[in-house]
């Protein structure tokens, strides 16, 4: 079993892991000849099934295993992976490989950087900062030091390489183990709609969640808002086939709603739909287009805190299409870039009953 | 009865603050020792595995410094230079007096101009007080009276002459290392091979099944020996110290923008990290762990290694309560002899046997060692691992903790700049947002 790759796009990889780490502790990564699949199925809350083209993240890519299509399945702790990738953000090069140390399989991330000073993250010092004018001892003291380099901190600008290795413990999963993990099956979506900028949506969603929690938990003050039952922070999302998205919250004490208009309802691609043109004609979403008024809305109820974590995917900056399955589920497709439709993250968010 | 008084400039106040902040990482009490020529602040951690000392030079560091020991009968002139005053104070008390913001010129009106300190030890007044007077602008004087306990102070001794291995490197470089270490790693292994030095942070492994994924990151940083200002280390010698201590030291060293010198001999013998800047001699003596590799030419130390795991595990827990709650009782820790204390910086070989030793709970412990015995299954003294530490969580939001990480993130790619983070709702029940309307108003509005 071999896996080795150089990382082309460290920031995308870092952001991807950061978004995923909000939803679950670890990720099932399936690597094979053609693609990368990142799957997070937490015990509670929304699932992510991401399929990425290899070149979205990696440059050179070597994979070899006894399984069909050279498939390797790994379970990786997301926080550790993310932490490791973050230290590579300013690296000159970074590569990752599957290895073993003392019988523990590891993903070993090797980061090469040329200048120690440049890899130093900013704003990291928390101790007292002196104002230069007020500095206790004249700065030029360091110039008298035996070493002639100008940098007071003792840095030597140089071309020598510094290597940082981050070893992430992983578990190699057997094919039989992953065979039992299935992607959720949903009915035909009633409404497809492009979401407004996620930052906006996230801000408003979280504001509403906070309001819902603060009004519903006022009776039980000793409780942490974070521990409040899911029922107390439900957001109601609804969309129609005429470019309108509503997000609202309803508690015994208040009812608020925000509405976006003029959003795009993407058309189904006949090649992607079972039954082609005929399939589209009888598709649930086609029928929804003919409806107007109150009947035209497809509604889902989501848990506010979970929804907020899902929206964390906004940092990847992709286009997001939401598919509403009335009273059943909400599916988000996050396309990582405008041209490349091979890399897509699919979020499955279950709807609570009213 | 001694009289001690000294005056610090604003810069000195800030330096003392930084030192006390660093000492807080080792112990909750600060030991103070005044001598004719210097004032020494020290801390020894509860497991006696790490010792930190800041020696402030009377001529360079202080604006004024006066210490006049009272001679008792039989003492001659040479004793004057060796006379000392020792006491212990709570770190928190000192820290609150030497607040970090004192050096901040933004608070122009309340900026400290100088700091006068003296010991009040006269029988006719309240005894055992350290009086700190912060003289601020506009004639404002803030006076703090801190109670100290007059006790003997323990110092860790380090034999510089015996240390065969040494390296020296800019504190900024070391500081950049700790940014990469996993949040919960415990040990730092330092070694050198083929012209490159290696710093590895790791945690003793968890063996059972799924817990493998909970292991913190293991981070290795390899740099060229030429990046050091000085590097004389035995090839393939692995020596281990605590990541926590390393972080505390390096963070402080960086505030002085200096270079850190490491001196050590072989694993299980102390390592000293030191730097000297602005009249401040900073020395840290740390316990080390590690095993000998084949390449070692150094004879094995006289440390007894066959201590049972149980004894090693029991020892820290047995020791720490006594250490934390009370200040070194003579019963649990013999006060150092005058000789031991005198040889604070350089320890002559002949005086080795007079080192202060930790209470010997087991005969198998090396009486000379500052450390606990090396034990076979490597399950030792560094305390419980905390898996629940969320330091690593990266949210798409800007809680105070994550600001620097986010800045990083944003800097790394311009495309993310439009994704300005904003605070998510806090998970803290006490910080729920205030309602914008009274509930009674709402009921009126909705007519019920």
Interface residues (C-beta under 8 A of the other chain):
Chain A: X10 X11 X14 X15 X18 X19 X21 X22 X25 X26 X75 X76 X77 X79 X80 X82 X83 X84 X86 X87 X89 X90 X102 X104 X106 X116 X117 X119 X120 X121 X122 X123 X124 X125 X126 X127 X128 X130 X131 X133 X134 X135 X136 X137 X141 X142 X147 X151 X152 X153 X154 X155 X156 X158 X160 X161 X162 X163 X164 X165 X166 X167 X168 X169 X170 X171 X199 X202 X203 X206 X207 X209 X210 X211 X213 X214 X215 X217 X221 X223 X224 X225 X226 X253 X254 X308 X311 X312 X314 X315 X317
Chain B: X9 X10 X11 X12 X14 X15 X17 X18 X21 X100 X103 X104 X105 X169 X170 X171 X172 X173 X175 X176 X179 X180 X182 X183 X205 X210 X212 X213 X214 X215 X216 X217 X218 X219 X220 X221 X222 X223 X224 X226 X227 X229 X251 X252 X254 X255 X257 X258 X259 X277 X278 X392 X393 X394 X395 X396 X403 X404 X405 X407 X408 X409 X411 X412 X413 X415 X416 X418 X419 X420 X422 X424 X425 X427 X428 X429 X432 X433 X435 X439 X442
